[in-house]
Amino acid sequence: MEAGLMSEQLSAVYDFMEHIMVLMNYAKDAELHKVLQRMLRQTGRRAEQLEKNLSEYNVALPPRPPVQVTITETPTSISDAYVFKRAFNSIVWFLPDQMFCFKFSPTHNVRIMFKDLLLKELDMFEELQRFGLRKKLVTGTTRIPRRASGYEREPDRYGSSSSLESPENQI
């Protein structure tokens, strides 16, 4: 079970990394770009830790994300506020999965690893929230959703949902 949790988590981390790389192409604000770079580095370190732990179980790793995503077209319709919102919602939707893995890890060592990953993810969330508050992109606190329950349909990893209760409507 724990190998499955780690493999799922690694796949989600890879998706998150690729999503952040795409968003970095559209960030015009230098400070936002630096925050996204830090997020990408920290997420890369978490991916390395999960890869190392999965190798102990002899589990095949999911396909890695590209090393870099470069988009040459820069549409003017994508604002820094939009880039921030997508990055912020990505973390908001990722946290319940992190909590789930921590909560349901059957062994102590794996639970400690997931706890460490969860705490690092919470630090990243707080850093991005502080940035959003400073730039007036977020007001107040953000409610972290329960894991997929209470929504009309299950949201994707990046916060797209048809539900009125989604965090996108709370920012």
N, C-alpha and C positions, 0 to 999 in steps of 0.2 A: 504494500500500500504506500509506504513512504517513498519508494522509487517512483511510483506513479505520480505522487504529489510533487516531487521534485522535477520530474519530467514535464508535467503540466506547467509548473511555475516557470521553468526555464523557457518553455515555448512562449509563455506570456511575456517574459522579460525580453526575449528576442523581438516580439511584436512591438513592445513598448519602445525598444531602442530604435527600431526602424521608423516608428512614428515620430519620435523626437528628431531623428535625422532629417526627415521630410520637413518638419516644422522649422528647423534651423535655417532652411533655405529661404523662408519667408520672413524671418525676424529682421526688422529694420533697426530696431532699438539695440544699441551695442550692449547695454546692460542685460536685456532680455536674452540676447544671443549668448552671453557669458553664463547666465543662469541655465539655459538649455544645455550648454556644453558641460557644465558641472553635473547636471542630471544624467547626461549621457555617460560621462566617466564613472559616476557612482553606479549606474545601472550596469555598466560593463564589468565592474568589479564584482557585483552580485552575480552576474552571469558566470564569471570565472569560478566563483565559489560553488555555485550549483553544478557546473560542469565537473569540477573536481570531485564533489560528493557523488555525482551520478557515475563517474568512472569507477568508483569503489563497488558499485552494484552491477557493473558490466552491462549497463543499459545504453543502447544507441542514443546518441544525442539528436535532438531535432535539428533541422536545417538552420544554420547560422544566418543572421541578417547580413546584408552587404556591409562592407567596411565603411563605405561612404555612399550617401545618396545626394546626387547633384541634380538640381533642377535648373535649367538655363532660363526658362521663361519666368518672369516675375510679374504676375498680374497685380495691378494696383488695387484690386478689390479685396485682397487679403491684407488685413490690418494687423498691427501688433496685438491689438486687443483680441482679435480672433485667434491668433497664434497662442497667446497666453491662455485663453479660455480652453482651447483644445488640449494643451499640455496639462493644465490644471485639472480638467475633467478626466484626463487619462489616469492621473494619480488617484483622484477621488474614486474612480471605478476599480482601480487596482487594489486599493487597501483592503476591501472585504475579502478578496481572494487570499491576500497575505494572512489575514486574521484566520481564515478558514484553515489554511495549511498549518498554522501554528496550533490551533485548537485541536485538530484531528491527527496530529503526528503521533504515531504509536510508540516511538522510542524517545528517550530523554535527549540523546545527542542530536537527533534530527529536529526535535522540538526547540532545542537551544539555537540551532542554526536558523530555523524559521523565525524565532524571536529576534535574533540579531538582524535578519533581513527586514522584518517588520519595523523595528526601531529605526533602521536607516531609511526606510521608505517614509516613515512618519516625519523624520527630520527633513527629508526632501520636500514633503508636502508643506511643512511649516515654512521652509525657506521660500517656496513659491508663493504661499499665501501672504507672507510678509511683503514680498516683492509686489504682489497684486494690490495689497492695501496701500503701499507707498505710492504706487502709480495710479491708484483709484480705479483699478480694474476689478476689485472685489470689495464688497461691503460687508462688514461683520464677519460672522463665522459661517462655515460651510458644514452642512449636515452630510455625514458620510452614510451612504445608503446601506441597508442590510443586503446581504448577498442575494440578489435577483428576486427576492420575494417582495410583494407589494407593488409590483409594476405590471402594467398591462402586457408588456412583452419583455423578454430578457434583453437588456441593453448590451450593445457590443462593448468591447474593451475600452473604446474611446469616448463613451458617453452618449452615443446616438441612441435615442429612444423616443417613441411616440408618446410616452407617458407625460402627463403634466407634473408628475412628482419627480422628474429627473433632476439631477443637480444642475444641468444646463440652465434650467429655469430659476435656479436659486441664486445665480451669480448676478 
